[in-house]
Amino acid sequence: MSDPKKIKIDTVDGGRPQDHEALKRNYFEATTVNDTYLFYSPNGEQIPTNPPVLANDRNFSFELKEMPGVNWSVNNFKITHEVASGNWNNDIQIDNDDGTFQAQAGPSFEETVSSATA
């Protein structure tokens, strides 16, 4: 069962399949302070970001444990307690290293389909 407080990345466009897998299922969760958020990996471990706390219309950067040494940046970041979206890029290669993502609270499309067929 999914946690409605988690705003999970469920759609990634652009980039390589490895980029999609690295970003999907990471999630944002609200802090208790002024509409700010933290970023987490699927196992619940906080992903350090710069700046350390995320907010609507604020760019941020991060590095993922499964892709050490790769710097990721997000701009045009929009987030509410229900949805998030933004443009991402990384420094893996010159071509095909950017795209967009969308996230939503509640069950993902895959969870909705699997529960409907169960």
C-alpha positions in Angstrom: 0.0 0.0 0.0 1.4 3.4 -0.9 1.8 6.3 1.6 -0.3 9.3 0.6 2.3 11.7 2.1 4.9 10.5 -0.4 5.0 12.4 -3.7 6.6 9.7 -5.9 8.3 10.3 -9.2 6.3 8.1 -11.6 6.9 9.6 -15.0 10.3 10.4 -16.4 10.9 11.6 -20.0 14.1 12.2 -21.9 17.5 10.8 -21.2 18.5 7.2 -21.2 16.6 4.2 -19.6 19.2 4.2 -16.8 18.3 7.8 -16.0 14.6 6.8 -15.8 15.3 3.9 -13.5 17.6 6.1 -11.3 14.9 8.8 -10.8 11.7 6.7 -10.7 10.2 5.9 -7.3 12.4 8.5 -5.5 10.0 10.7 -3.7 9.4 14.0 -2.0 7.9 14.4 1.5 6.7 17.6 3.2 8.6 18.8 6.3 6.7 20.6 9.1 8.1 24.0 8.0 6.6 26.4 5.5 5.8 24.3 2.5 9.3 22.8 2.3 10.2 19.2 1.2 12.9 16.6 1.5 14.0 14.1 -1.2 14.1 10.4 -0.5 15.3 7.2 -2.2 12.8 4.2 -2.6 14.2 2.6 0.6 13.4 5.7 2.7 16.9 7.1 2.9 17.1 10.8 2.6 19.0 12.0 -0.6 21.2 15.0 0.3 20.3 18.0 -1.9 21.7 21.5 -2.4 20.0 23.4 -0.9 19.2 20.9 1.9 15.4 21.7 1.9 13.3 22.0 -1.3 10.6 24.4 -2.1 8.3 25.4 -5.0 10.2 27.4 -7.8 13.6 26.6 -6.3 16.3 24.8 -8.3 18.2 22.1 -6.6 21.0 19.5 -7.2 21.8 16.1 -5.8 23.8 12.9 -6.3 22.4 9.4 -6.2 24.2 6.5 -4.4 23.6 4.1 -7.3 25.3 6.6 -9.7 28.2 8.1 -7.7 30.0 11.0 -9.2 27.0 12.0 -11.4 25.7 15.4 -10.6 21.9 15.9 -11.2 20.2 19.3 -11.4 16.5 20.1 -11.3 15.0 23.4 -12.5 11.5 24.7 -13.2 10.6 22.7 -10.0 7.0 22.9 -9.0 5.6 21.1 -5.9 2.4 21.0 -3.8 1.3 18.4 -1.3 -0.2 16.4 -4.1 2.1 16.7 -7.2 5.6 17.7 -8.3 7.3 18.3 -11.6 10.5 19.7 -13.1 13.2 19.6 -15.7 16.2 17.4 -14.8 19.7 17.0 -16.3 22.9 15.2 -15.3 26.5 15.4 -16.4 26.9 11.8 -17.6 27.3 12.7 -21.3 26.9 15.6 -23.6 23.8 14.4 -25.6 20.6 12.9 -24.2 21.2 13.8 -20.5 18.1 15.8 -19.7 14.4 15.6 -19.6 11.3 16.1 -17.4 9.7 14.3 -14.5 6.3 14.2 -12.8 5.4 12.9 -9.3 2.2 12.4 -7.5 1.0 11.5 -4.0 -1.0 8.3 -3.5 -0.7 5.1 -5.6 1.3 5.1 -8.8 -0.2 4.1 -12.1 1.3 0.6 -11.7 -0.2 0.2 -8.2 -3.6 1.3 -9.4 -3.5 -1.2 -12.3 -2.3 -4.1 -10.2 -4.9 -3.5 -7.5 -7.6 -3.2 -10.1 -6.6 -6.6 -11.6 -6.1 -8.3 -8.2 
